Amino acid sequence: MAPRTFWKGYLKLSLVTCPVAMMPAVSEEEKVRFRTLNRRTGNPVVARYVDSVTGKPVDEEDEAKGYQRGEDDYIVLDDEEIAAVALESTRTIDIEMFVPKESIGWIWYDTPHFLLPDDKVGEEAFAVIRQAMASTGTVGIARLVLYRRERAVMLEPRDRGIVVWTLRYGDEVREAADYFGKADGARPEAKALALVGKLIDRQRRGWEPAMVTDPVQDRLLEIIAAKKKGRKRPARPKAAPEPAGNVVNIMDALRRSLKAEGGKR
């Protein structure tokens, strides 16, 4: 079932405007979720805020937001002060610029959304913008208020629609050089590279969603189904053995891996 539209507005490029609708491209609705219960009564447990010093429950009207600036030292902000900085939601995705698609690293991608034309009249304008980006290998950059915060977004043409990616803020992304720059830059042997290349060729597959199924989710559903029918829960699967910690010869290990993969085929 297609998800419901959660945002409607306009896509704008200079003087070209068309009505559009947007919905999340990913969903967690199918995830198994639990409520905390009182084991004795079977009733759901209600969470309450408790004063960390007195141990007494805090009434809702006494709750406040605090920014910690030191040990046991907070700056208190009122709800009105926080609400005052909230941005007014705009209903227009105004494309400000275009950049080469490959110039934005995947690490900046945050949350994807599907963008579609919202009426027949705007379909042509939408298609022109989408196809022009696809033909030039570019993506659009705009700013949009989503989830109560202004976000930079990237518009990527995809099939007959556009994927709107919210982009991470600059202070959220760490520099890879701070980590990978410390790694040993040893050059691998040509023979080892050739053997790994053969191993990759033997294990190459076409992508399919079944490769990223959630085994924990499947296991939980099995247990829940068994309990519904009054059966014992399924036996726990055996864990895969941990890899040996001793040092091995890389060439010997690769040759054995190729031999094992050949036997599987």
C-alpha positions as CSV (number, residue, x, y, z in Angstrom):
1,M,0.0,0.0,0.0
2,A,1.4,3.4,-1.0
3,P,2.1,5.7,2.0
4,R,-0.1,8.7,2.6
5,T,1.1,12.1,1.5
6,F,2.6,14.0,4.4
7,W,3.6,17.2,2.6
8,K,2.0,19.2,-0.2
9,G,3.4,22.4,-1.9
10,Y,5.1,23.6,-5.0
11,L,8.3,22.9,-6.9
12,K,9.7,26.1,-8.2
13,L,12.6,26.8,-10.7
14,S,12.8,30.5,-11.6
15,L,9.4,31.3,-13.1
16,V,8.4,27.6,-13.5
17,T,6.1,26.3,-10.8
18,C,4.1,23.1,-10.3
19,P,2.1,21.6,-7.4
20,V,3.8,18.6,-5.9
21,A,3.2,16.0,-3.2
22,M,5.9,14.3,-1.0
23,M,5.9,11.2,1.1
24,P,8.6,9.3,3.0
25,A,10.6,6.8,0.9
26,V,11.3,4.6,3.9
27,S,9.0,3.3,6.7
28,E,9.4,1.5,10.0
29,E,5.7,0.7,10.4
30,E,6.4,-3.0,9.9
31,K,8.9,-3.2,12.8
32,V,8.0,-5.2,15.9
33,R,7.3,-2.8,18.7
34,F,6.8,-3.6,22.4
35,R,5.0,-1.9,25.3
36,T,6.4,-2.2,28.8
37,L,4.0,-4.1,31.0
38,N,3.6,-4.9,34.7
39,R,4.3,-8.6,34.7
40,R,2.0,-9.2,37.7
41,T,-1.1,-7.4,36.4
42,G,-0.4,-7.4,32.6
43,N,-1.2,-3.7,32.5
44,P,0.9,-1.2,30.4
45,V,3.4,0.8,32.4
46,V,3.2,4.6,32.2
47,A,6.4,6.6,32.2
48,R,6.8,9.7,34.5
49,Y,9.5,12.2,35.0
50,V,11.1,12.0,38.4
51,D,13.3,14.6,40.2
52,S,16.8,13.1,40.2
53,V,17.5,14.5,43.7
54,T,14.2,14.3,45.6
55,G,12.9,11.2,43.8
56,K,9.4,12.8,43.6
57,P,7.3,12.8,40.4
58,V,7.4,16.2,38.5
59,D,4.1,17.7,37.4
60,E,3.8,18.5,33.7
61,E,3.5,22.2,34.3
62,D,6.8,22.2,36.2
63,E,8.8,20.5,33.4
64,A,11.3,22.8,31.6
65,K,14.0,22.5,29.0
66,G,17.6,23.1,30.3
67,Y,20.9,23.4,28.5
68,Q,23.8,22.1,30.6
69,R,26.8,24.4,30.8
70,G,28.5,22.7,33.8
71,E,28.1,20.2,36.5
72,D,24.6,20.7,38.0
73,D,24.4,24.0,36.2
74,Y,21.7,24.6,33.6
75,I,20.3,27.4,31.5
76,V,16.5,27.1,31.6
77,L,14.6,28.0,28.4
78,D,10.8,28.6,28.4
79,D,8.6,26.9,25.8
80,E,7.8,30.4,24.4
81,E,11.6,31.1,23.9
82,I,12.0,27.8,22.1
83,A,8.9,28.3,20.0
84,A,10.1,31.8,19.0
85,V,13.0,30.4,17.0
86,A,10.9,27.8,15.2
87,L,10.8,28.5,11.4
88,E,7.5,29.0,9.6
89,S,6.9,26.1,7.4
90,T,7.2,27.1,3.7
91,R,5.3,25.2,1.1
92,T,7.6,25.9,-1.8
93,I,10.7,23.9,-2.8
94,D,12.6,26.7,-4.6
95,I,15.6,25.2,-6.4
96,E,18.5,27.6,-5.7
97,M,21.3,25.9,-7.6
98,F,22.4,22.7,-9.4
99,V,25.6,20.7,-8.7
100,P,27.1,17.6,-10.3
101,K,25.5,14.6,-8.6
102,E,28.8,12.9,-7.9
103,S,30.1,16.0,-6.0
104,I,27.9,15.3,-3.0
105,G,29.3,12.3,-1.0
106,W,26.9,9.7,0.3
107,I,27.7,10.6,3.9
108,W,25.8,13.8,3.5
109,Y,22.5,12.0,2.6
110,D,20.1,11.8,5.5
111,T,16.4,10.8,4.8
112,P,14.9,10.1,1.4
113,H,11.4,11.2,0.3
114,F,9.5,10.7,-3.0
115,L,8.3,13.8,-4.8
116,L,5.5,13.5,-7.4
117,P,3.4,16.0,-9.4
118,D,0.1,16.7,-7.6
119,D,-2.2,17.4,-10.6
120,K,-2.3,16.8,-14.3
121,V,-1.6,20.5,-15.1
122,G,1.7,20.5,-13.4
123,E,3.0,17.2,-14.8
124,E,4.7,18.7,-17.8
125,A,6.6,21.3,-15.8
126,F,7.6,18.6,-13.3
127,A,8.8,16.3,-16.1
128,V,10.9,19.0,-17.7
129,I,12.7,19.8,-14.5
130,R,13.3,16.1,-13.7
131,Q,14.5,15.2,-17.2
132,A,16.8,18.3,-17.5
133,M,18.6,17.2,-14.3
134,A,18.8,13.6,-15.5
135,S,20.2,14.7,-18.9
136,T,22.8,17.0,-17.3
137,G,23.9,14.7,-14.5
138,T,23.0,17.3,-11.9
139,V,20.9,17.5,-8.7
140,G,19.0,20.5,-7.4
141,I,19.8,22.1,-4.0
142,A,17.1,23.9,-2.1
143,R,16.1,24.7,1.5
144,L,12.9,23.5,3.1
145,V,11.3,23.4,6.6
146,L,10.8,19.7,7.4
147,Y,10.3,18.1,10.8
148,R,10.2,21.6,12.4
149,R,13.7,22.5,11.2
150,E,15.0,24.1,8.1
151,R,17.0,21.6,6.1
152,A,19.1,21.8,3.0
153,V,17.6,19.2,0.5
154,M,18.9,17.6,-2.6
155,L,16.6,16.8,-5.5
156,E,17.6,13.7,-7.4
157,P,15.8,12.6,-10.6
158,R,14.7,8.9,-10.3
159,D,12.5,7.1,-12.8
160,R,9.4,9.2,-13.3
161,G,9.7,11.1,-10.0
162,I,12.3,12.9,-7.9
163,V,13.9,11.8,-4.7
164,V,14.2,14.6,-2.1
165,W,17.1,13.8,0.2
166,T,17.4,15.9,3.4
167,L,21.1,16.6,3.9
168,R,23.0,16.4,7.1
169,Y,24.1,19.6,8.8
170,G,27.8,20.5,8.5
171,D,28.5,19.9,12.2
172,E,27.1,16.3,11.9
173,V,29.6,15.0,9.4
174,R,33.1,14.1,10.5
175,E,36.2,14.4,8.3
176,A,37.2,10.9,7.0
177,A,40.9,12.0,6.9
178,D,40.8,12.3,10.7
179,Y,40.3,8.6,10.9
180,F,41.5,7.0,7.6
181,G,44.5,9.2,7.5
182,K,45.9,7.3,10.5
183,A,45.5,3.9,8.7
184,D,48.6,2.1,7.5
185,G,49.2,2.8,3.8
186,A,50.9,-0.4,3.0
187,R,50.6,-1.6,-0.6
188,P,49.2,-5.1,-1.0
189,E,51.0,-7.7,-3.1
190,A,49.8,-8.1,-6.7
191,K,49.3,-11.9,-6.2
192,A,47.0,-11.2,-3.2
193,L,45.0,-8.6,-5.2
194,A,44.6,-11.1,-8.0
195,L,43.3,-13.8,-5.7
196,V,40.8,-11.4,-4.0
197,G,39.7,-10.3,-7.5
198,K,38.9,-14.0,-8.3
199,L,37.0,-14.3,-4.9
200,I,35.0,-11.2,-5.7
201,D,34.1,-12.6,-9.2
202,R,32.9,-15.8,-7.7
203,Q,30.8,-14.1,-5.0
204,R,29.4,-11.4,-7.3
205,R,25.6,-11.2,-7.2
206,G,22.8,-8.9,-8.5
207,W,21.3,-6.7,-5.9
208,E,18.0,-7.7,-4.4
209,P,16.1,-6.5,-1.2
210,A,16.3,-9.9,0.3
211,M,20.0,-9.3,1.0
212,V,19.1,-6.8,3.8
213,T,16.3,-8.6,5.6
214,D,16.3,-8.3,9.4
215,P,16.9,-11.7,11.0
216,V,16.1,-10.4,14.5
217,Q,12.7,-9.1,13.3
218,D,12.0,-12.5,11.6
219,R,13.0,-14.3,14.8
220,L,10.7,-12.1,17.0
221,L,7.8,-12.7,14.6
222,E,8.3,-16.5,14.9
223,I,8.3,-16.3,18.7
224,I,5.2,-14.2,18.7
225,A,3.4,-16.5,16.3
226,A,4.3,-19.5,18.4
227,K,3.0,-17.9,21.6
228,K,-0.3,-17.0,19.9
229,K,-0.8,-20.7,19.2
230,G,0.3,-21.8,22.6
231,R,3.4,-23.6,21.3
232,K,6.9,-23.5,22.8
233,R,9.1,-20.8,21.3
234,P,11.4,-22.0,18.5
235,A,14.9,-23.2,19.4
236,R,17.5,-20.5,19.3
237,P,19.7,-20.8,16.2
238,K,23.4,-21.5,16.8
239,A,25.7,-18.6,16.5
240,A,28.4,-18.6,13.8
241,P,31.8,-19.4,15.2
242,E,34.1,-16.5,16.0
243,P,37.1,-16.1,13.6
244,A,40.4,-17.3,14.9
245,G,42.6,-14.6,16.4
246,N,45.9,-16.2,15.4
247,V,47.9,-14.7,12.6
248,V,47.5,-16.6,9.3
249,N,49.3,-16.4,5.9
250,I,47.1,-14.2,3.7
251,M,48.0,-16.1,0.5
252,D,47.2,-19.5,2.1
253,A,43.9,-18.1,3.5
254,L,42.9,-16.7,0.1
255,R,43.7,-20.0,-1.7
256,R,41.6,-21.9,0.8
257,S,38.8,-19.4,0.4
258,L,38.8,-19.8,-3.4
259,K,38.8,-23.6,-3.0
260,A,35.9,-23.5,-0.5
261,E,33.9,-21.2,-2.8
262,G,34.5,-23.5,-5.8
263,G,33.2,-26.4,-3.7
264,K,30.0,-24.5,-2.9
265,R,29.4,-23.8,-6.6
